[in-house]
Amino acid sequence: MRYLDIILDIIYPPRCIFCKDIIPIQKEKGICEECKKNLSFVEGKTCQRCGKPIEKKRDTCLDCIKYPPEYEKGWAVFVYEGLIRDMMYRFKYGGYKEYARYLGHLMADKIRNEAPNEKFDLIIPIPIHPNRKKSRGYNQGEELAKTISKELNSPMDTSILIRTKETRPQSGLTIIERKNNIKNAFKIKINMDLKQMKILLVDDIYTTGATINSCAKLLKNKNAGKIYFVSLSIGHS
């Protein structure tokens, strides 16, 4: 199988998802060394709840203090800025569905490194409205969750949580506007008891937490246990 991979790399050389340059054989696929230097990875001191980078003197960001989360804890790989913002636009709207395999791997790695003992009963991607899924051809969160599910050996479910309202884009809205925008946008499709399951929600970006909190609250109303999330990127605190 390894020889086949090498042959395929020669015929179809892997390219960096940011700059599109060819990545040399034997190097890690996905991101070239030059782009890695310019990426804002989430590292150092982070909020103990949402995972945003924060000042060293704090343990919790101001958003999580003012609006206590419905979830236990979250993780993110990148800070949403610069190259990340541009790449995510292509991933969501440009048809670059293949990015999900590598990006999902980074998200799974983040959890393995930060919380090696956490095991999840269920992985649920944040749903998008059917109209948007039809327009894009896929739900980017679901594609990320497929890889995470496989790597963490936890089942993924897309039937429990559905989106019923097509909302405005959250970007540019205040935290209160985001909460109102997302109100009643989701529902639990099937009548079931989640039996204190530990659930991991998957999304592409976390800003104020309005979307994740809305979904976590619905799941808790169905007797879910602890709720966690992982996002590909996260905004500044």
C-alpha positions in Angstrom: 0.0 0.0 0.0 2.9 2.3 0.8 4.4 1.8 -2.7 1.0 2.6 -4.2 0.9 5.9 -2.3 4.4 6.8 -3.5 3.4 6.1 -7.1 0.2 8.1 -6.8 2.2 11.0 -5.3 4.5 11.0 -8.3 1.6 10.9 -10.8 -0.6 13.3 -8.8 1.7 15.3 -6.6 0.1 16.6 -3.4 -0.3 20.3 -3.2 -0.5 22.7 -0.2 -4.1 23.6 0.6 -3.0 27.2 1.1 -0.6 28.2 -1.7 -1.1 25.2 -4.1 2.6 24.5 -4.3 3.7 20.9 -4.7 4.7 19.2 -1.5 7.8 17.1 -1.8 7.4 13.3 -1.5 8.0 12.0 2.1 6.8 15.3 3.6 3.6 15.6 5.6 0.7 16.2 3.2 -1.7 19.1 3.4 0.4 22.2 4.3 3.8 23.1 2.9 6.6 24.2 5.3 6.5 27.8 4.1 2.8 28.2 4.8 3.1 26.6 8.2 5.4 29.5 9.3 2.6 31.9 8.5 -0.4 30.1 10.1 -1.9 31.1 13.4 -2.3 27.9 15.3 -4.2 27.9 18.6 -1.4 27.5 21.2 -0.3 28.9 24.5 -2.9 30.1 27.1 -6.5 29.4 26.1 -9.9 29.8 27.7 -10.6 26.7 29.8 -14.1 26.5 28.3 -14.2 27.6 24.6 -10.5 27.3 23.8 -9.9 30.8 22.6 -6.4 32.3 23.0 -6.5 34.6 26.1 -4.2 36.6 28.3 -2.1 34.6 30.8 -3.7 36.3 33.8 -7.1 34.8 32.9 -8.4 31.3 32.9 -11.7 32.0 31.2 -12.5 34.5 28.3 -14.9 37.3 28.9 -17.6 35.8 26.6 -17.7 32.6 28.6 -17.8 34.5 31.9 -20.7 36.8 30.7 -22.5 34.0 28.9 -21.7 30.6 30.6 -21.6 27.9 27.9 -24.0 24.9 27.7 -21.0 22.7 26.9 -18.1 21.4 29.0 -15.1 22.4 26.8 -14.0 23.0 23.2 -10.9 22.9 21.1 -9.8 24.6 17.9 -6.9 24.2 15.6 -6.4 27.6 14.0 -7.2 31.2 14.9 -9.6 32.6 12.2 -7.5 35.1 10.3 -5.2 35.6 7.3 -4.5 32.4 5.3 -7.0 30.4 7.4 -9.9 32.8 6.5 -9.0 32.5 2.8 -8.6 28.7 2.8 -11.9 28.3 4.7 -13.8 30.3 2.1 -12.5 27.9 -0.6 -13.4 24.9 1.6 -17.0 26.1 2.2 -17.9 27.8 -1.0 -15.3 26.8 -3.6 -16.0 23.1 -3.8 -12.8 22.0 -2.2 -14.4 19.1 -0.3 -11.1 17.1 -0.4 -9.6 19.5 2.2 -11.8 17.8 4.8 -9.6 14.7 5.1 -6.5 16.6 6.1 -8.3 19.3 8.2 -10.3 16.7 10.0 -7.1 14.9 10.8 -5.7 18.0 12.4 -8.9 18.4 14.5 -8.7 14.8 15.7 -5.0 15.3 16.5 -5.9 18.4 18.5 -8.2 16.3 20.7 -5.7 13.5 21.0 -3.0 16.0 22.2 -5.1 18.1 24.5 -7.5 15.5 25.9 -5.9 12.0 25.3 -8.3 10.3 27.7 -11.5 11.6 26.3 -13.8 9.1 24.6 -17.0 10.1 22.9 -20.2 8.1 22.6 -21.3 10.1 19.6 -20.0 12.7 17.1 -22.5 15.1 15.6 -21.6 17.7 13.0 -23.4 21.0 13.1 -26.1 20.8 10.4 -26.6 23.4 7.7 -29.9 24.2 6.0 -30.9 21.8 3.2 -30.9 24.7 0.7 -27.3 25.6 1.6 -26.2 21.9 1.4 -27.8 21.7 -2.0 -26.1 24.8 -3.2 -22.6 23.8 -1.9 -23.0 20.1 -2.6 -21.9 19.1 0.9 -21.9 20.2 4.6 -18.3 21.1 5.4 -18.8 20.2 9.1 -20.1 16.8 8.2 -17.1 16.1 5.9 -14.7 17.1 8.8 -16.7 14.9 11.2 -16.3 11.8 9.0 -12.5 11.9 9.4 -12.7 12.7 13.1 -15.1 9.9 13.7 -12.8 7.4 11.9 -9.7 8.6 13.7 -11.2 8.8 17.2 -13.2 5.5 16.6 -16.5 7.1 17.7 -19.7 6.9 15.7 -21.0 9.9 13.8 -24.7 10.7 13.5 -26.4 13.2 11.2 -30.0 12.2 11.9 -30.5 13.5 15.4 -29.9 17.2 15.0 -31.3 19.1 12.0 -31.5 22.7 10.8 -35.0 24.0 10.2 -34.3 27.7 9.6 -32.1 29.3 7.0 -30.4 32.1 8.9 -28.3 35.1 8.0 -24.5 34.6 8.0 -23.3 35.1 11.6 -20.3 37.2 10.6 -20.6 40.8 11.4 -23.3 40.3 14.0 -23.0 41.1 17.8 -23.3 38.3 20.3 -26.9 39.2 21.0 -27.7 39.4 17.3 -26.1 36.0 16.8 -28.2 34.5 19.6 -31.4 35.9 18.0 -30.4 34.9 14.5 -29.8 31.3 15.5 -33.0 31.1 17.8 -35.2 28.1 16.8 -32.8 27.3 13.9 -32.2 23.7 15.0 -34.3 20.9 16.3 -34.0 17.3 17.4 -35.4 15.2 14.6 -36.0 11.9 16.3 -37.7 11.4 19.7 -35.0 9.7 21.7 -33.3 9.6 25.0 -29.6 10.3 24.6 -29.0 8.4 27.9 -26.2 10.6 29.3 -24.1 10.1 26.2 -20.9 12.1 25.9 -21.2 14.0 22.6 -18.7 15.8 20.5 -20.1 18.6 18.2 -18.1 19.4 15.1 -18.1 22.8 13.3 -15.8 24.7 11.0 -15.6 28.0 13.0 -16.4 29.1 16.5 -16.9 32.8 17.2 -19.2 33.7 20.1 -20.5 30.2 20.6 -24.2 31.0 19.8 -24.5 28.0 17.4 -22.7 25.5 19.6 -24.6 26.6 22.7 -28.0 26.4 20.9 -27.3 22.8 19.8 -25.8 21.7 23.1 -28.9 23.0 24.9 -31.2 21.0 22.6 -29.2 17.8 23.2 -29.2 18.3 26.9 -33.0 18.6 26.8 -32.9 15.0 25.4 -30.9 13.8 28.4 -27.4 14.0 26.8 -24.5 13.9 29.2 -21.5 16.1 28.7 -21.2 18.1 25.5 -17.9 19.0 23.9 -17.0 20.6 20.6 -14.1 20.9 18.2 -13.9 23.5 15.5 -11.4 24.0 12.7 -10.9 27.7 13.6 -11.9 30.1 16.3 -12.2 33.9 16.6 -10.2 36.1 18.9 -11.4 36.6 22.5 
